Amino acid sequence: MSNNGRKYNKEFKLEAVKLIVEKGRSVPSVALDLGVHEKTLYKWVSDYKKDNENAFPGSGRLRPEDEIIRQLKRRVADLEQENAILKKAAAIFANHRK
């Protein structure tokens, strides 16, 4: 039953979770039927219950709020770098005036 490194698409995960959440099947029975480890299914159910609309975004994709946070962090880093450059430039120009 070891599927180390196996990737499951969003549809597969949603169907597995729906068997547990909506149909009332037990995690061990679904795990056995699908060949997925029980701990994996518990994680999927947990992720689904936290945010079912944005659960399982896929490889390389982020939930919308995580994407916004990433963009804002990048913007802050850019602004900090620009600020540091301006401070250095101001110091250089101040020295040239003397």
Steps between C-alpha positions, in 0.01 A plus 500: 500500500805729484461776242802708590520812288178439316312813394123521509302759307242729655203303366628176651551663838157663495327173413687318776409768755136504389478125557597566861326831571180469298448125469606425856755233414789440736849618420651150530252350254550779244877474545488128432274541194709777345843377602578822687655514845256584780713791623486648152122482499476656846716788373279544192186503715660756731600723206153469353329594825725807544417647159305274267481754217876542480609156619765323295621790285755279322873505446642846475167671559407684814170579661390852402584649841842333502569638152412852619733462799781382272450798268496743792818353648670532162382864473630581851839348413517707180410819685759431771765449232400823324510684833852373573618614155349846550670534841837415344441743214403775744820441698711516182339826387539649848875425488537660156351829621761540774 
